[in-house]
Amino acid sequence: MEVPDILNAPAKRGKHNHEANLGIVLRELRDSTQAGGVTLQHLVNVCGVSKRHIYRYLKELEEMGVPIERPQIIQPGKLGVGRYKLKDSQANEAMGETMLLAALNQMLERCHIYHNQMVFLKGVIVQSMAIRYGFKLPPHLMMQGEQ
């Protein structure tokens, strides 16, 4: 019996990394606010993504209600010298809730992936049993390529 491509395919990493990186950026902002903030380059290094991705994460966190203080442009054309930090103490409350939402979203995405894989495997087993015992399956239960 041929192994389906879906079982050999590597897991998608985009959304999982996205959620994980949102949590990393949020944690770095929280942990560095007392010290004056964190640089864009530090966030790039910690997350292992481009500056463009970090800008997206910061914007997304702001849209979720996390108050982020962006650096003032001190020298035009010289990027990365300012520091990002949380604006006030309410940020700790919002941060906990935001991190919880990000974790729940990540779990939900994984559940969806596992559900799809289980449905697929169930179909493989049903089809295998039908072939073994000589049953004719209705067309809607046949896997693609077998019809």
C-alpha positions as CSV (number, residue, x, y, z in Angstrom):
1,M,0.0,0.0,0.0
2,E,1.4,3.4,-1.0
3,V,2.1,5.9,1.7
4,P,0.0,9.1,1.1
5,D,1.9,12.3,0.3
6,I,0.2,14.0,3.2
7,L,2.0,11.8,5.7
8,N,5.4,12.4,4.1
9,A,5.0,16.2,3.8
10,P,6.7,18.3,6.5
11,A,4.4,20.2,8.8
12,K,3.5,23.7,7.9
13,R,5.6,26.1,9.9
14,G,4.3,29.5,8.9
15,K,1.4,30.0,11.2
16,H,3.0,28.2,14.1
17,N,6.1,30.4,13.8
18,H,3.9,33.4,13.4
19,E,2.1,32.7,16.7
20,A,5.3,31.8,18.5
21,N,7.1,34.9,17.2
22,L,4.2,37.1,18.4
23,G,4.7,35.6,21.8
24,I,8.5,36.1,21.6
25,V,8.1,39.8,20.6
26,L,5.6,40.4,23.3
27,R,7.8,38.7,25.9
28,E,10.8,40.7,24.8
29,L,8.9,44.0,25.0
30,R,7.7,43.1,28.5
31,D,11.1,42.0,29.8
32,S,13.0,45.0,28.3
33,T,10.5,47.8,29.1
34,Q,12.2,48.6,32.5
35,A,15.6,48.7,30.8
36,G,14.4,51.2,28.3
37,G,13.1,48.9,25.5
38,V,14.4,46.7,22.8
39,T,15.9,47.4,19.4
40,L,14.4,46.3,16.2
41,Q,17.6,44.4,15.4
42,H,17.3,42.5,18.7
43,L,13.8,41.3,17.8
44,V,15.0,40.3,14.3
45,N,17.8,38.2,15.9
46,V,15.6,36.6,18.5
47,C,12.8,35.7,16.1
48,G,15.0,34.8,13.2
49,V,12.9,36.8,10.7
50,S,13.3,40.0,8.7
51,K,12.6,43.5,9.9
52,R,9.5,43.5,7.8
53,H,8.1,40.6,9.8
54,I,8.9,42.3,13.0
55,Y,7.1,45.5,11.9
56,R,4.1,43.2,11.1
57,Y,4.2,41.6,14.5
58,L,4.4,45.0,16.2
59,K,1.4,46.2,14.2
60,E,-0.6,43.1,14.9
61,L,0.1,43.3,18.7
62,E,-1.1,47.0,18.6
63,E,-4.2,45.9,16.8
64,M,-4.8,43.4,19.6
65,G,-4.6,46.2,22.2
66,V,-1.0,46.0,23.3
67,P,0.2,49.6,23.8
68,I,3.6,49.8,22.2
69,E,5.8,52.9,22.3
70,R,7.6,53.2,19.1
71,P,11.0,55.0,18.9
72,Q,11.3,58.5,17.8
73,I,13.4,59.0,14.7
74,I,16.6,60.6,16.0
75,Q,18.6,60.6,12.9
76,P,16.7,60.4,9.6
77,G,18.0,57.5,7.5
78,K,19.6,55.7,10.4
79,L,17.3,52.8,11.3
80,G,17.5,50.5,14.3
81,V,18.9,52.9,16.9
82,G,15.5,53.5,18.7
83,R,13.9,51.2,21.2
84,Y,10.5,49.7,21.3
85,K,8.8,49.3,24.7
86,L,5.4,48.9,26.3
87,K,3.7,52.2,27.1
88,D,2.2,51.7,30.6
89,S,1.4,49.2,33.4
90,Q,-1.9,48.2,31.8
91,A,0.2,46.5,29.2
92,N,0.9,43.7,31.6
93,E,-2.8,42.9,31.8
94,A,-3.2,43.1,28.0
95,M,-0.1,41.1,27.5
96,G,-1.2,38.2,29.5
97,E,-4.5,38.1,27.7
98,T,-2.9,38.5,24.3
99,M,-0.4,35.7,25.0
100,L,-3.3,33.5,26.1
101,L,-5.2,34.2,22.9
102,A,-2.1,33.5,20.8
103,A,-1.5,30.2,22.5
104,L,-5.2,29.2,22.1
105,N,-5.0,30.2,18.5
106,Q,-2.0,28.0,18.0
107,M,-3.7,25.1,19.7
108,L,-6.8,25.5,17.6
109,E,-4.6,25.5,14.4
110,R,-2.9,22.3,15.5
111,C,-6.3,20.7,16.3
112,H,-7.5,21.5,12.8
113,I,-4.4,19.9,11.3
114,Y,-4.7,16.8,13.5
115,H,-8.4,16.5,12.7
116,N,-7.7,16.6,8.9
117,Q,-5.0,14.0,9.3
118,M,-7.3,11.7,11.3
119,V,-10.1,12.0,8.8
120,F,-7.6,11.2,6.0
121,L,-6.3,8.1,7.9
122,K,-9.8,7.0,8.6
123,G,-10.5,7.1,4.9
124,V,-7.4,5.1,4.2
125,I,-8.4,2.4,6.7
126,V,-12.0,2.2,5.4
127,Q,-10.7,1.9,1.8
128,S,-8.1,-0.7,2.8
129,M,-10.8,-2.8,4.6
130,A,-13.2,-2.5,1.6
131,I,-10.4,-3.8,-0.7
132,R,-9.5,-6.6,1.7
133,Y,-13.1,-7.8,2.1
134,G,-14.3,-7.1,-1.4
135,F,-16.8,-4.4,-0.6
136,K,-17.8,-1.7,-3.1
137,L,-17.6,1.7,-1.6
138,P,-19.9,4.5,-2.6
139,P,-18.2,7.2,-4.7
140,H,-18.1,9.8,-1.9
141,L,-16.0,7.4,0.2
142,M,-13.5,6.6,-2.5
143,M,-10.2,8.4,-2.2
144,Q,-9.2,10.6,-5.2
145,G,-7.4,8.6,-7.8
146,E,-9.2,5.4,-6.9
147,Q,-12.6,6.3,-8.4
